Amino acid sequence: MRAILVLLIILVVVAIALVATGYINVDQTRQAALPKIEVKGGQAPAFDVQTANVSVHNETVQVPTVDVKKPR
């Protein structure tokens, strides 16, 4: 199994080297096209979701002040 893996790696490296040096030239002869797909009918799923009630209260909170003095 290891020998097959090593052989495949060597073949890939050789193929890359041949393409990089110009011995193998690959040209695209035809543009690709996506297949035409037609969708008819169907139905989206329905969900019944019940969530908890959330209430928001505005409150004023006292925040302490911090004085920072640099040492001289």
Order of alpha helices (4+ residues) and beta strands (2+ residues): alpha
